[in-house]
Amino acid sequence: MRQPWQPSQPRQPGPPLAAFWCERVVYESFDPDSGADISRCSMPTPAEAIHAIRLDVRALMDMLAPIERERALSWTGHGGSVGAVAALHRGEPCGFSLSSEGRWVEWTVRPYLVFDVHHTSLLPRASLRN
């Protein structure tokens, strides 16, 4: 068995793959200059990216005003998120936002390219001083 610190056999870089950059920004008030809490992650598929947002939105349900709760239910359970998945499959960004207890919460997802580059190709060459 190969030790984890030993490089694996060189391989040819593959074509770029799409991944999905997810951000959640929570503004402390409706003032755009208010403090914000930002969370970020990367997901491998559109469905997983939107699923993460749906879970986040559902966690806020009890704190939402009735109109925002209806918007959240519509987006998470009645097809709004299906359109977001479709947009990501087309290479388009998508998002959703809610107000909750005086805060503004925004979720965004953007596709980006991931390049398969072997880690040893990133190392400097040792024999450049000859």
PyMOL CGO cylinders between C-alpha atoms (Angstrom):
from pymol import cmd
from pymol.cgo import CYLINDER

trace = [
    CYLINDER, 0.00, 0.00, 0.00, 1.30, 3.43, -0.97, 0.3, 1, 1, 1, 1, 1, 1,
    CYLINDER, 1.30, 3.43, -0.97, 2.00, 5.84, 1.90, 0.3, 1, 1, 1, 1, 1, 1,
    CYLINDER, 2.00, 5.84, 1.90, -0.18, 8.98, 1.81, 0.3, 1, 1, 1, 1, 1, 1,
    CYLINDER, -0.18, 8.98, 1.81, 2.78, 11.37, 1.47, 0.3, 1, 1, 1, 1, 1, 1,
    CYLINDER, 2.78, 11.37, 1.47, 4.24, 9.62, -1.54, 0.3, 1, 1, 1, 1, 1, 1,
    CYLINDER, 4.24, 9.62, -1.54, 3.18, 10.98, -4.93, 0.3, 1, 1, 1, 1, 1, 1,
    CYLINDER, 3.18, 10.98, -4.93, 0.95, 8.79, -7.01, 0.3, 1, 1, 1, 1, 1, 1,
    CYLINDER, 0.95, 8.79, -7.01, 1.82, 7.88, -10.59, 0.3, 1, 1, 1, 1, 1, 1,
    CYLINDER, 1.82, 7.88, -10.59, 1.62, 10.83, -12.98, 0.3, 1, 1, 1, 1, 1, 1,
    CYLINDER, 1.62, 10.83, -12.98, -1.60, 11.02, -14.92, 0.3, 1, 1, 1, 1, 1, 1,
    CYLINDER, -1.60, 11.02, -14.92, -2.81, 13.13, -17.76, 0.3, 1, 1, 1, 1, 1, 1,
    CYLINDER, -2.81, 13.13, -17.76, -4.90, 16.11, -16.72, 0.3, 1, 1, 1, 1, 1, 1,
    CYLINDER, -4.90, 16.11, -16.72, -8.52, 15.56, -17.67, 0.3, 1, 1, 1, 1, 1, 1,
    CYLINDER, -8.52, 15.56, -17.67, -11.00, 17.99, -19.11, 0.3, 1, 1, 1, 1, 1, 1,
    CYLINDER, -11.00, 17.99, -19.11, -12.28, 20.66, -16.74, 0.3, 1, 1, 1, 1, 1, 1,
    CYLINDER, -12.28, 20.66, -16.74, -15.28, 19.62, -14.68, 0.3, 1, 1, 1, 1, 1, 1,
    CYLINDER, -15.28, 19.62, -14.68, -18.03, 21.84, -13.33, 0.3, 1, 1, 1, 1, 1, 1,
    CYLINDER, -18.03, 21.84, -13.33, -18.50, 22.32, -9.59, 0.3, 1, 1, 1, 1, 1, 1,
    CYLINDER, -18.50, 22.32, -9.59, -20.82, 24.71, -7.78, 0.3, 1, 1, 1, 1, 1, 1,
    CYLINDER, -20.82, 24.71, -7.78, -19.73, 27.50, -5.47, 0.3, 1, 1, 1, 1, 1, 1,
    CYLINDER, -19.73, 27.50, -5.47, -22.35, 28.14, -2.76, 0.3, 1, 1, 1, 1, 1, 1,
    CYLINDER, -22.35, 28.14, -2.76, -22.53, 31.21, -0.54, 0.3, 1, 1, 1, 1, 1, 1,
    CYLINDER, -22.53, 31.21, -0.54, -24.89, 32.19, 2.24, 0.3, 1, 1, 1, 1, 1, 1,
    CYLINDER, -24.89, 32.19, 2.24, -24.74, 35.80, 3.39, 0.3, 1, 1, 1, 1, 1, 1,
    CYLINDER, -24.74, 35.80, 3.39, -26.66, 36.89, 6.49, 0.3, 1, 1, 1, 1, 1, 1,
    CYLINDER, -26.66, 36.89, 6.49, -26.96, 40.68, 6.85, 0.3, 1, 1, 1, 1, 1, 1,
    CYLINDER, -26.96, 40.68, 6.85, -27.71, 41.81, 10.40, 0.3, 1, 1, 1, 1, 1, 1,
    CYLINDER, -27.71, 41.81, 10.40, -30.23, 44.37, 9.12, 0.3, 1, 1, 1, 1, 1, 1,
    CYLINDER, -30.23, 44.37, 9.12, -31.66, 45.65, 5.87, 0.3, 1, 1, 1, 1, 1, 1,
    CYLINDER, -31.66, 45.65, 5.87, -28.91, 48.30, 5.80, 0.3, 1, 1, 1, 1, 1, 1,
    CYLINDER, -28.91, 48.30, 5.80, -26.39, 47.20, 3.12, 0.3, 1, 1, 1, 1, 1, 1,
    CYLINDER, -26.39, 47.20, 3.12, -23.54, 48.50, 5.31, 0.3, 1, 1, 1, 1, 1, 1,
    CYLINDER, -23.54, 48.50, 5.31, -24.54, 46.32, 8.26, 0.3, 1, 1, 1, 1, 1, 1,
    CYLINDER, -24.54, 46.32, 8.26, -22.31, 43.49, 9.35, 0.3, 1, 1, 1, 1, 1, 1,
    CYLINDER, -22.31, 43.49, 9.35, -22.60, 40.24, 7.46, 0.3, 1, 1, 1, 1, 1, 1,
    CYLINDER, -22.60, 40.24, 7.46, -21.87, 36.60, 8.23, 0.3, 1, 1, 1, 1, 1, 1,
    CYLINDER, -21.87, 36.60, 8.23, -20.67, 34.73, 5.15, 0.3, 1, 1, 1, 1, 1, 1,
    CYLINDER, -20.67, 34.73, 5.15, -20.55, 30.94, 4.72, 0.3, 1, 1, 1, 1, 1, 1,
    CYLINDER, -20.55, 30.94, 4.72, -19.08, 29.29, 1.62, 0.3, 1, 1, 1, 1, 1, 1,
    CYLINDER, -19.08, 29.29, 1.62, -18.73, 25.77, 0.29, 0.3, 1, 1, 1, 1, 1, 1,
    CYLINDER, -18.73, 25.77, 0.29, -18.33, 23.88, -2.96, 0.3, 1, 1, 1, 1, 1, 1,
    CYLINDER, -18.33, 23.88, -2.96, -20.70, 21.15, -4.11, 0.3, 1, 1, 1, 1, 1, 1,
    CYLINDER, -20.70, 21.15, -4.11, -20.06, 18.64, -6.90, 0.3, 1, 1, 1, 1, 1, 1,
    CYLINDER, -20.06, 18.64, -6.90, -23.55, 18.70, -8.48, 0.3, 1, 1, 1, 1, 1, 1,
    CYLINDER, -23.55, 18.70, -8.48, -26.42, 21.17, -8.97, 0.3, 1, 1, 1, 1, 1, 1,
    CYLINDER, -26.42, 21.17, -8.97, -28.78, 18.91, -7.00, 0.3, 1, 1, 1, 1, 1, 1,
    CYLINDER, -28.78, 18.91, -7.00, -26.44, 18.82, -4.00, 0.3, 1, 1, 1, 1, 1, 1,
    CYLINDER, -26.44, 18.82, -4.00, -25.95, 22.59, -4.07, 0.3, 1, 1, 1, 1, 1, 1,
    CYLINDER, -25.95, 22.59, -4.07, -29.69, 23.28, -4.10, 0.3, 1, 1, 1, 1, 1, 1,
    CYLINDER, -29.69, 23.28, -4.10, -30.32, 20.57, -1.51, 0.3, 1, 1, 1, 1, 1, 1,
    CYLINDER, -30.32, 20.57, -1.51, -27.94, 22.38, 0.88, 0.3, 1, 1, 1, 1, 1, 1,
    CYLINDER, -27.94, 22.38, 0.88, -29.88, 25.63, 0.40, 0.3, 1, 1, 1, 1, 1, 1,
    CYLINDER, -29.88, 25.63, 0.40, -33.21, 23.85, 0.90, 0.3, 1, 1, 1, 1, 1, 1,
    CYLINDER, -33.21, 23.85, 0.90, -31.98, 22.42, 4.22, 0.3, 1, 1, 1, 1, 1, 1,
    CYLINDER, -31.98, 22.42, 4.22, -30.80, 25.86, 5.33, 0.3, 1, 1, 1, 1, 1, 1,
    CYLINDER, -30.80, 25.86, 5.33, -34.12, 27.48, 4.38, 0.3, 1, 1, 1, 1, 1, 1,
    CYLINDER, -34.12, 27.48, 4.38, -36.12, 24.78, 6.18, 0.3, 1, 1, 1, 1, 1, 1,
    CYLINDER, -36.12, 24.78, 6.18, -34.06, 25.34, 9.32, 0.3, 1, 1, 1, 1, 1, 1,
    CYLINDER, -34.06, 25.34, 9.32, -35.32, 28.95, 9.37, 0.3, 1, 1, 1, 1, 1, 1,
    CYLINDER, -35.32, 28.95, 9.37, -39.03, 28.12, 8.85, 0.3, 1, 1, 1, 1, 1, 1,
    CYLINDER, -39.03, 28.12, 8.85, -40.08, 28.64, 12.48, 0.3, 1, 1, 1, 1, 1, 1,
    CYLINDER, -40.08, 28.64, 12.48, -38.50, 32.10, 12.58, 0.3, 1, 1, 1, 1, 1, 1,
    CYLINDER, -38.50, 32.10, 12.58, -40.12, 33.41, 9.39, 0.3, 1, 1, 1, 1, 1, 1,
    CYLINDER, -40.12, 33.41, 9.39, -43.06, 35.77, 9.13, 0.3, 1, 1, 1, 1, 1, 1,
    CYLINDER, -43.06, 35.77, 9.13, -46.09, 34.17, 7.41, 0.3, 1, 1, 1, 1, 1, 1,
    CYLINDER, -46.09, 34.17, 7.41, -45.42, 35.79, 4.00, 0.3, 1, 1, 1, 1, 1, 1,
    CYLINDER, -45.42, 35.79, 4.00, -41.76, 34.74, 4.05, 0.3, 1, 1, 1, 1, 1, 1,
    CYLINDER, -41.76, 34.74, 4.05, -42.70, 31.26, 5.25, 0.3, 1, 1, 1, 1, 1, 1,
    CYLINDER, -42.70, 31.26, 5.25, -45.02, 30.92, 2.24, 0.3, 1, 1, 1, 1, 1, 1,
    CYLINDER, -45.02, 30.92, 2.24, -42.22, 32.03, -0.11, 0.3, 1, 1, 1, 1, 1, 1,
    CYLINDER, -42.22, 32.03, -0.11, -39.83, 29.57, 1.52, 0.3, 1, 1, 1, 1, 1, 1,
    CYLINDER, -39.83, 29.57, 1.52, -42.33, 26.71, 1.26, 0.3, 1, 1, 1, 1, 1, 1,
    CYLINDER, -42.33, 26.71, 1.26, -43.01, 27.59, -2.36, 0.3, 1, 1, 1, 1, 1, 1,
    CYLINDER, -43.01, 27.59, -2.36, -39.31, 27.57, -3.21, 0.3, 1, 1, 1, 1, 1, 1,
    CYLINDER, -39.31, 27.57, -3.21, -38.33, 24.47, -1.23, 0.3, 1, 1, 1, 1, 1, 1,
    CYLINDER, -38.33, 24.47, -1.23, -41.33, 22.28, -1.75, 0.3, 1, 1, 1, 1, 1, 1,
    CYLINDER, -41.33, 22.28, -1.75, -43.35, 23.42, -4.73, 0.3, 1, 1, 1, 1, 1, 1,
    CYLINDER, -43.35, 23.42, -4.73, -40.89, 23.54, -7.60, 0.3, 1, 1, 1, 1, 1, 1,
    CYLINDER, -40.89, 23.54, -7.60, -38.98, 26.80, -7.18, 0.3, 1, 1, 1, 1, 1, 1,
    CYLINDER, -38.98, 26.80, -7.18, -35.78, 24.94, -6.47, 0.3, 1, 1, 1, 1, 1, 1,
    CYLINDER, -35.78, 24.94, -6.47, -36.30, 22.78, -9.58, 0.3, 1, 1, 1, 1, 1, 1,
    CYLINDER, -36.30, 22.78, -9.58, -35.79, 25.89, -11.71, 0.3, 1, 1, 1, 1, 1, 1,
    CYLINDER, -35.79, 25.89, -11.71, -32.59, 26.66, -9.80, 0.3, 1, 1, 1, 1, 1, 1,
    CYLINDER, -32.59, 26.66, -9.80, -31.21, 23.18, -10.51, 0.3, 1, 1, 1, 1, 1, 1,
    CYLINDER, -31.21, 23.18, -10.51, -32.09, 23.61, -14.19, 0.3, 1, 1, 1, 1, 1, 1,
    CYLINDER, -32.09, 23.61, -14.19, -30.33, 27.01, -14.29, 0.3, 1, 1, 1, 1, 1, 1,
    CYLINDER, -30.33, 27.01, -14.29, -27.17, 25.46, -12.83, 0.3, 1, 1, 1, 1, 1, 1,
    CYLINDER, -27.17, 25.46, -12.83, -27.27, 22.65, -15.41, 0.3, 1, 1, 1, 1, 1, 1,
    CYLINDER, -27.27, 22.65, -15.41, -27.36, 25.39, -18.09, 0.3, 1, 1, 1, 1, 1, 1,
    CYLINDER, -27.36, 25.39, -18.09, -24.29, 27.01, -16.52, 0.3, 1, 1, 1, 1, 1, 1,
    CYLINDER, -24.29, 27.01, -16.52, -26.25, 29.95, -15.06, 0.3, 1, 1, 1, 1, 1, 1,
    CYLINDER, -26.25, 29.95, -15.06, -26.02, 31.19, -11.46, 0.3, 1, 1, 1, 1, 1, 1,
    CYLINDER, -26.02, 31.19, -11.46, -29.06, 31.15, -9.21, 0.3, 1, 1, 1, 1, 1, 1,
    CYLINDER, -29.06, 31.15, -9.21, -30.10, 32.33, -5.78, 0.3, 1, 1, 1, 1, 1, 1,
    CYLINDER, -30.10, 32.33, -5.78, -32.79, 32.77, -3.17, 0.3, 1, 1, 1, 1, 1, 1,
    CYLINDER, -32.79, 32.77, -3.17, -33.29, 35.31, -0.38, 0.3, 1, 1, 1, 1, 1, 1,
    CYLINDER, -33.29, 35.31, -0.38, -35.50, 35.79, 2.67, 0.3, 1, 1, 1, 1, 1, 1,
    CYLINDER, -35.50, 35.79, 2.67, -35.96, 38.23, 5.51, 0.3, 1, 1, 1, 1, 1, 1,
    CYLINDER, -35.96, 38.23, 5.51, -35.93, 36.68, 8.96, 0.3, 1, 1, 1, 1, 1, 1,
    CYLINDER, -35.93, 36.68, 8.96, -36.25, 38.52, 12.28, 0.3, 1, 1, 1, 1, 1, 1,
    CYLINDER, -36.25, 38.52, 12.28, -34.86, 41.78, 10.88, 0.3, 1, 1, 1, 1, 1, 1,
    CYLINDER, -34.86, 41.78, 10.88, -32.05, 40.04, 9.00, 0.3, 1, 1, 1, 1, 1, 1,
    CYLINDER, -32.05, 40.04, 9.00, -31.65, 39.50, 5.28, 0.3, 1, 1, 1, 1, 1, 1,
    CYLINDER, -31.65, 39.50, 5.28, -30.40, 36.08, 4.18, 0.3, 1, 1, 1, 1, 1, 1,
    CYLINDER, -30.40, 36.08, 4.18, -29.15, 35.44, 0.63, 0.3, 1, 1, 1, 1, 1, 1,
    CYLINDER, -29.15, 35.44, 0.63, -28.08, 32.15, -0.90, 0.3, 1, 1, 1, 1, 1, 1,
    CYLINDER, -28.08, 32.15, -0.90, -26.26, 32.08, -4.24, 0.3, 1, 1, 1, 1, 1, 1,
    CYLINDER, -26.26, 32.08, -4.24, -24.80, 29.27, -6.32, 0.3, 1, 1, 1, 1, 1, 1,
    CYLINDER, -24.80, 29.27, -6.32, -22.45, 29.76, -9.27, 0.3, 1, 1, 1, 1, 1, 1,
    CYLINDER, -22.45, 29.76, -9.27, -20.93, 27.10, -11.51, 0.3, 1, 1, 1, 1, 1, 1,
    CYLINDER, -20.93, 27.10, -11.51, -17.15, 27.15, -11.86, 0.3, 1, 1, 1, 1, 1, 1,
    CYLINDER, -17.15, 27.15, -11.86, -14.59, 24.98, -13.60, 0.3, 1, 1, 1, 1, 1, 1,
    CYLINDER, -14.59, 24.98, -13.60, -12.43, 22.53, -11.67, 0.3, 1, 1, 1, 1, 1, 1,
    CYLINDER, -12.43, 22.53, -11.67, -9.24, 21.44, -13.40, 0.3, 1, 1, 1, 1, 1, 1,
    CYLINDER, -9.24, 21.44, -13.40, -7.74, 18.05, -12.72, 0.3, 1, 1, 1, 1, 1, 1,
    CYLINDER, -7.74, 18.05, -12.72, -4.04, 18.88, -12.26, 0.3, 1, 1, 1, 1, 1, 1,
    CYLINDER, -4.04, 18.88, -12.26, -1.64, 16.37, -10.77, 0.3, 1, 1, 1, 1, 1, 1,
    CYLINDER, -1.64, 16.37, -10.77, -0.13, 17.78, -7.57, 0.3, 1, 1, 1, 1, 1, 1,
    CYLINDER, -0.13, 17.78, -7.57, 3.50, 17.13, -8.59, 0.3, 1, 1, 1, 1, 1, 1,
    CYLINDER, 3.50, 17.13, -8.59, 3.10, 19.42, -11.61, 0.3, 1, 1, 1, 1, 1, 1,
    CYLINDER, 3.10, 19.42, -11.61, 2.67, 22.30, -9.15, 0.3, 1, 1, 1, 1, 1, 1,
    CYLINDER, 2.67, 22.30, -9.15, 6.07, 21.76, -7.52, 0.3, 1, 1, 1, 1, 1, 1,
    CYLINDER, 6.07, 21.76, -7.52, 9.07, 23.89, -8.60, 0.3, 1, 1, 1, 1, 1, 1,
    CYLINDER, 9.07, 23.89, -8.60, 11.70, 22.16, -10.67, 0.3, 1, 1, 1, 1, 1, 1,
    CYLINDER, 11.70, 22.16, -10.67, 14.81, 21.32, -8.64, 0.3, 1, 1, 1, 1, 1, 1,
    CYLINDER, 14.81, 21.32, -8.64, 17.35, 21.32, -11.53, 0.3, 1, 1, 1, 1, 1, 1,
    CYLINDER, 17.35, 21.32, -11.53, 17.02, 24.91, -12.74, 0.3, 1, 1, 1, 1, 1, 1,
    CYLINDER, 17.02, 24.91, -12.74, 20.42, 26.04, -11.32, 0.3, 1, 1, 1, 1, 1, 1,
    CYLINDER, 20.42, 26.04, -11.32, 22.72, 24.18, -13.73, 0.3, 1, 1, 1, 1, 1, 1,
]
cmd.load_cgo(trace, "trace")
